[in-house]
Amino acid sequence: MRSAPRHRRATHADERKIIMSIPLAVPPPHTTVAIGSHTSCAVQLLDDAEVYPRHCELSRGHGEVQLYAQARTMLQRNGRRFRIEGIETLRSGDVIVVGSTELHWQG
């Protein structure tokens, strides 16, 4: 699996969101890709104060890539908010908002 680059900051014209397009390779089965502000995360969102150290994870199971929300975190998928310890199945082109950072899934 190709590891994602560490992102510092890319800004959108309106400065309300940090916008990044992160092309992630599909994780191998039974492997997770952590997204958060901690340096141990594969996708590090270091300049977003709204991102938890381990905000969410990507995983592949049953042929689908799934987004796992951690407790107390706020996420959006294609404009729909969810704050659960739960799973969302991702599709190519999905837009995920983590904290105030917008990620474009290109799986």
C-alpha positions as a printed NumPy array, in Angstrom:
array([[  0.   ,   0.   ,   0.   ],
       [  1.274,   3.433,  -0.874],
       [  1.353,   5.66 ,   2.17 ],
       [ -0.291,   9.048,   1.96 ],
       [  1.863,  12.155,   2.146],
       [  1.843,  14.277,   5.265],
       [ -0.215,  17.374,   4.604],
       [  0.401,  20.723,   6.207],
       [ -2.063,  23.168,   4.67 ],
       [ -3.745,  23.86 ,   1.377],
       [ -6.376,  26.576,   1.49 ],
       [ -9.517,  27.199,  -0.482],
       [-10.277,  30.739,  -1.588],
       [-12.884,  31.302,   1.119],
       [-10.451,  30.217,   3.911],
       [-13.251,  28.381,   5.746],
       [-11.992,  24.921,   4.994],
       [ -8.649,  23.349,   4.432],
       [ -9.084,  21.49 ,   1.153],
       [ -6.98 ,  18.523,   0.153],
       [ -7.404,  15.869,  -2.447],
       [ -5.806,  12.774,  -1.015],
       [ -5.566,   9.828,  -3.377],
       [ -5.351,   6.801,  -1.12 ],
       [ -4.591,   3.324,  -2.309],
       [ -7.219,   0.816,  -1.279],
       [ -6.051,  -0.623,   2.032],
       [ -5.192,  -4.33 ,   2.059],
       [ -7.753,  -6.515,   3.847],
       [ -7.552,  -6.349,   7.653],
       [ -5.425,  -3.178,   7.546],
       [ -6.514,   0.245,   8.769],
       [ -5.395,   3.671,   7.608],
       [ -5.638,   6.183,  10.458],
       [ -6.594,   9.812,   9.76 ],
       [ -5.905,  12.389,  12.456],
       [ -3.568,  14.946,  13.959],
       [ -1.187,  12.476,  15.62 ],
       [  2.17 ,  11.821,  13.957],
       [  1.474,   8.067,  13.953],
       [ -1.471,   8.506,  11.538],
       [ -0.964,   7.556,   7.895],
       [ -2.891,  10.69 ,   6.879],
       [ -1.815,  13.534,   9.161],
       [ -3.937,  16.677,   9.365],
       [ -1.538,  18.724,  11.459],
       [ -2.905,  22.243,  11.042],
       [ -6.577,  21.602,  11.805],
       [ -7.481,  22.293,  15.445],
       [-10.81 ,  20.45 ,  15.014],
       [ -9.145,  17.119,  14.227],
       [ -8.653,  14.576,  17.003],
       [ -5.337,  12.693,  17.279],
       [ -7.   ,   9.609,  15.744],
       [-10.171,  11.035,  14.209],
       [-11.224,   8.161,  11.954],
       [ -9.919,   5.138,  10.058],
       [-10.269,   3.586,   6.62 ],
       [-10.453,  -0.174,   6.27 ],
       [-11.327,  -2.702,   3.579],
       [-13.729,  -5.488,   4.328],
       [-15.972,  -7.618,   2.146],
       [-14.701,  -5.829,  -0.983],
       [-15.687,  -2.368,   0.246],
       [-13.678,   0.476,   1.752],
       [-15.228,   1.655,   4.985],
       [-14.8  ,   4.783,   7.071],
       [-14.885,   4.155,  10.814],
       [-15.783,   7.119,  12.999],
       [-14.141,   7.255,  16.408],
       [-16.092,   8.187,  19.535],
       [-16.945,  11.9  ,  19.904],
       [-15.738,  12.837,  16.418],
       [-17.755,  14.801,  13.883],
       [-17.596,  13.703,  10.265],
       [-19.441,  14.52 ,   7.082],
       [-19.795,  12.323,   4.034],
       [-21.144,  14.079,   0.94 ],
       [-22.663,  16.843,   3.094],
       [-24.393,  14.524,   5.601],
       [-23.128,  14.806,   9.17 ],
       [-22.687,  11.855,  11.434],
       [-21.319,  11.626,  14.936],
       [-21.348,   8.004,  15.846],
       [-19.011,   5.184,  16.489],
       [-19.969,   3.608,  13.22 ],
       [-19.209,   2.688,   9.678],
       [-19.806,   4.418,   6.36 ],
       [-19.062,   2.592,   3.101],
       [-17.095,   4.84 ,   0.723],
       [-17.474,   5.157,  -3.016],
       [-15.114,   6.819,  -5.456],
       [-15.73 ,  10.567,  -5.514],
       [-17.065,  10.788,  -1.948],
       [-16.212,  13.973,  -0.068],
       [-15.362,  13.474,   3.607],
       [-15.046,  16.383,   6.035],
       [-12.765,  15.637,   8.986],
       [-12.723,  18.54 ,  11.425],
       [-12.616,  21.449,   8.994],
       [-10.584,  19.546,   6.399],
       [-12.248,  18.281,   3.234],
       [-10.87 ,  15.035,   1.814],
       [-11.732,  13.671,  -1.622],
       [-11.804,   9.859,  -1.751],
       [-10.527,   8.595,  -5.075],
       [-10.561,   4.89 ,  -4.342]])
